Amino acid sequence: MVDLSQYKKDFPILSRTVRGGNPLVYLDSGATSQKPEQVISAEGDFYRKHNAAVHRGAHLLAEEASAAYESARENVATFIGAKAAETIFTKSATESINAIAYSFGNSDSSSKFSIKAGDEIVVSEMEHHANLIPWQQLAKRTGAKLRWFEVTPEGRLDLSKLSDVINAKTKIVAITHQSNVLGSITPLKPITAAARAVGALIVLDACQSVPHFKVDVKELDVDFIMFSGHKMLGPTGVGILWGRETLLNEMSPFLFGGSMIDSVTMTEATWAQLPQKFEAGVPNMAQAVGLSAAVDYLNKVGMKNLHEHEIALTKQMLDGLSQIQGVNIIGPVEIKDRGGVVSFTIDGVHPHDVGQYLDQHGIAVRTGHHCAWPLMRKLNLVGTTRASFHLYNNADDVIKLLDSVSEVQAYFKVKI
């Protein structure tokens, strides 16, 4: 295993104790990651030293704020192999996905983004609600049909009917890069090849991938990706929408107001160039600066090192859970094409009860449906307990989790 132990000290919250005086074992990074001091300080220093509205003032603070904000954009763009002009700050990945869906739904009938009755939108059964409901609602508003890839019992996408699901009627393929429940990494190449063959646009939910392994938009062959700052050691309240420059130039804005205009009369307006065209209003400046600091931190650690570290922990956990009677791993049990997310159930114990028991031992996990109700229904589950890793976790964290899981059934007096 790659040794990343030197970095844990940078995360102030991990030094605290929680229930019963137990040290915090944080295994909920799939929901939100913890923040190193470098990120906390970068965001605070912006407010302390440079706070002003970007792109709007002629004074020194405004110049400094604008420079910091645009420098953050350049840094994030480089991190994903993109151009700065294609990299748009939003408040969240959820907003980014809704923004794309809104633009599709409000495009002129002559536009390539226009969606109408008879068109088809493709998703999958493993999508987070954020990459399902916007497309579901777009289909309802326009009369388009929503179609989806099913999930195999092993927790992988079933691509056996690829040519049927993606066909001449398909206009959009919106797919997750990695499942937030199953940990499965989507095999993109056959999906993107099928989409390109019929001229469909490809939207990739990269919330669970960009924070954990190297992602380069030039290599993905997709049209749009989105991810959240708060899952990659960065602040809350900032997300990224990346799109191909030619497509973003053709798309209609999804927010209107100050900063996104070129000229305005009382009856007409024209739009600013990218990326300002999609960033109406005073943006989340300090959060963008904090996200840039998170990118610097991840670059220092090395995404290859981070991924190898998480995969080693995931294997340790999968191996350990498989040895505990009455525990069921939900998702692939092999490590190939898998990320650092492990969901499981315990016979006879509700996931919420499992989570509360673990919490009494200082172990923070996620329980419930994980904003993926259709997947839970497909798997005939009320929910799962989910552990998810980041660079600050280690083998001892996994051992503590496994030890506590092995005690759950006895605590709740469940016969094995």
N, C-alpha and C positions, 0 to 999 in steps of 0.2 A: 504494500500500500504506500502511496505517496505520502510523505510526512508533511502535513500542513499545520501541525500543532502550534507553530510559532505565531499563527494569526489569531488564535482564539482570544488572546489577551486584548486585541483591538476592539472587542465587542463588549461595551460596558454592561449591558443587560445580562450577559452570561455569567457575571460575577455575583449576581444576587442569589439569595435563597428564597424558596417559595413555601408551599404548604408543608407544615411539620418540620420546618428548618432544613428541608432537603435542597441541595443545589439544583438549579434549573437545568434540566435536560430538554433542550428545545428541538423538537422533531416535527415542526409544522411549517417548514420553509416553503412548501408548495402553496400555502395560503399567503404568507408574507415572510420575507427574510428579515433577519436582524441587521442592524446597521453598525458598521465600524465607526470608531471615533473620527476617522478622516472624513467620512460623509457627513456626520453630524456637525463637525466643525466647519466644513465648506459651506453648508447651508446657513449656519449661524453667522459666519463671517460675511456672507453676502449682505445679510440684514445689518450687521454691525458697521460695515465699511462702505458698501456700494449701493445700498437700496435706492432705486429710482425706477420709473417706468421706462422700459426699453424702447428704443426707436422713436422716442417722442420728445426728447429734450435736447437743448443745446449746451447744457451745463455739464460740468465734469462728471458728476455722479451718473448722469444719464449715459454719458459716453462709456464710463466704466461698466455700468450695468449691461449696456448693449454688447460691449466687447465680451463680457463674461458669458452672456447668454448665447451669442453666436459661436463662441469658442466651445461651449458645451455641445452645441449642435454638431460642430465639426468632429468633436471627439466621439460622440455617439455614432455618427455616420461611419467614421473609420472603423469603429468596433464591429460593425456589421457589413463592412465592405461596400458602403453606399456613398452617394454624393450628398453633400449637405443640403442641396436644394430639394432633394427627394425625401428628406428626413423631417417629419413634422411633429412638433410637440403637441400632445393632447393631455387631458387630465388622467387618462387610463386607457388600457387596452380595450375595455368595454366601450368607451367613447369612440375609439378608433374604428372598431367594427361597426358600430351604429352609424358613424359618419359615412363609411363606405356604402352601407345599405341605404342610407338616406339619399345619397347622391345618385345611386342607381335608380331609386324609386322616383326621383324628381327630374330625371333627364328627359330631354326632348325625344320624341319618338324616332327621330332620325339618328340619334346618338347610339354608339356601340354599347353605352351603359343602360340603355332603355330596357326595362323589363315589362313584359306584357303577358296577357293570357296566352297559354300554350307554351310559354318558355318554361324551362326547368332549372331549379337550383339544387345543387347536390351538397349534402353534409354527411355526417356519420353518426352512428348511435353513441359514440364515445365523446361527443362534443360537450364542453362546458356550456351552460346556459347562455353565456355571453356570445358564443359562436353558433347558437341555434336560434334563440328567440328573435334576434333582428332579422334573420333570413325567413323564419317562419312568418313573421308579421309582414315582411315585404311580399312574400308569396300571397298572403291573404289580401293585401291592398291591391295587388296588380292582377290577380287571377293566375299567377304562375303556379307551377306544381313543385312541391318540395319532395325530393327523393334523397335516399341515404344508403350508405354502405352499412351493412350489419356487422356485428362483432361476433367472432368465433368463441366457442367455449373456453379457449385458451387465452382470450383477451387480446386478440389481434384483429385488425380490420379484415373482413372477408372480401377479397378482391376477385372471387371466382366469377362474379357477374359484372365485371368492370365495364365491358362493352355495352351492357344493357343499362347500367346506372348512368354512365356518361355516354351520351348519344348526341345526335344532331340537334336536339332541342335544348341541350344544356347550355346555359349562359354563364353560370357562376359555379365554381367548385370551391367551397369554403370548408377547410379541413384543419384539424389540430396537428401540430408537429409532434407533440407528445401528450398522451393522455394524463390528465391530472389525477385520475383514479387508478388506472391500470399500470401506468409507467411505460406503456407501449410507445415506441417511436414509429411513426407512420412511414411506410415505404413510399416515398414521394415519387420516384422516377416513373413507375407505371401510371400513376394517377396524373402527373403533369403531362406525360406523353399523350394519354387519352384526351385530356382537356385541350391540349394544343391542336390535336387532330381535328377537333370540331370547333375550334375558335373560341372556347370558353375562357373566361378570366379566372385566375386562381388566387384565392385569398388564404393566407396561412396564419393561423393562431399560434404564435411562437412564444406564448407566455411561459411555458414550461421548458423551453429549449434554450432560448438566448441566455438565460441566467446560469445555465449549467454546462453547455458545451459550445464549441465554436460554430457560429452560424455566419455564413457569407451569402448575402442576397444574390451575388452574381452567379453563385453555384447552384442555387435552389431552383431556378427556372420557374419562379412564381411572379405574380404581378403586384401583390400587396402583402406585407406582413405587419403584425402589430404585437407589441409586448409592453409589459408594465415595469416601471422603475422600482416599485416596492418589492418585487420578487427577486431583484438582482442586486441586493444590498443598498439600493437607493431609496430616496424619500417616497412617501405616499403622495398622491396627487399629481403624478406625472407619468405619462405614457408616450409611446412612440407609434406613429403610423408611417410606414415606409411604402412608397409606391413608385412604379416606373415613371420617370420624368414625363415621357410622352403621354401617359395615361392621366397623370395628375394635371397636366396642362389642359387636357380636354375635359376634365371633370368639373362639375359645378361645385361651388363652395357649399359647405354644410352649416357654417355659422356666418352671420353677417354683422357688420359693425365697424368700429375703428380698427385701423392698422392693416386691414385686408383689402383696402381699396386703392385704385390708381387715381380715379377722378369721380366726383359726385356733383350732380345737379339736383334740383328738387324732384325730378322725375326719373333720372337714370343714374346708373353707377357702373363703373368698370373695375376689374379686379387687379390687385397687385400681382407681381410675379411670384413664383414659388420661392420659398415655402410660405411667405406671408399671406398668400391667397387663402390658406386654410387655418390661419391663426388670428382670428378676430379677437379684439379686446386685449387688455393687459395680460400677458401670459404668465405662466407659473415659473417665474424667473429663478427664484432661490432653489426651487425643486430641480430645475434643469441643471443648475450648477452642482447641486448635490448628486444628481445622477451622473454627471461627468466625473465627479470624484469617485463614485462607485465603479465606473468604467476603468479609471486609473488603477483602482485597487484590484479589480479582477485581472487586469493586464499584468499587474505585478505578480499575482499568484500564478497566472497562466491557465488558460481555459483547458488545455490538455491535462495539466496537473489536477485541476478541479474535477474534471470528468472522471479521470482514473480513480481519484480518491472516493468519489461518490459511488462509482460502480463497485469498488471493493467493499464499501459499507453495505451496499445493497445485496451483494452476494452473501456477506456474512449474515445479514438479517434473513434472507430467503432460506439459507441453509439452517439457521437456528429455528425459525418458525416451523419448518417442515418436520422438525424433530419433536414438536410439542403436540401431544395427542389432543384432538378436538379443535385445533386451529386450522383454518382454511385460507390459503393464499388466494386472493382475487386478482387475477392477471397472470402474465407469463411467469413461470417458475425458473426459466433459464435467463441468463444475463444478456444474451444477444439482442440487439436493438431494443434496449431497455434503459430507462433512466432511474434516478434515485428517488422513486416513489413506490412505496409498498403498502397495499391495502389488504386487510385480512378481517375475518370474522372468527368468533369463538362460539362453538356450539353451546346453546343454552343461555347465552349472555347477550343482551342488547348492546350494540356498539356504544351507545351513550354511557351505559354502565361501565363498559371497559374503559372508556376515556376518563370517567370520573375516578375509577380505581387507580389508573396510571397517574392521574393528576395528584392524588394523595401521596405519591412517591416522587413528585417533582418532575414528572415526565409529561411534556406538552405535546399532544398529538391532535389530529383532527378526527371528528366523528360525524356521521350522518351521510347525506346523499352527495355531498361535495359539489353542489350545483350541477348535478348530472342525473336528474330524475329518470329520463328515458333509459339511460344505461342501467340504473338500479332496477328498473322494471324489467328490462331485458334479462338481467341476471337473477331476477326473482329475489331481490334483497331489499330489506328496509334501509340498509345503509352499511357502511363498513367503518372500521378503525383504520386510519391512514397515518403512516409515518413517512416523512419526507426530509431529505438531507440537504445540507449545504457545506461549505468548506470548513465551518467551525465545529462540525460534528466529528466524532472519533469512535474507535472500536469500543471504548468503555461505555459510550452512550448506547450502543446497540446491545451490549451485554446487560446493562441495567434494564432496558426495555424487555429483552427476552426473559430475564429473571422475573420481572413483574408480570408479564403475560402468562408465564407458567403457573402463577399463583392465583390467577383470576377465577378459574372454575372452583377451586377449593374455597375461596373467599365467598363466592355466591352459592356455595353448596350445590353445585351442579354435578350430577353423577356422570362420570366419563365412561 
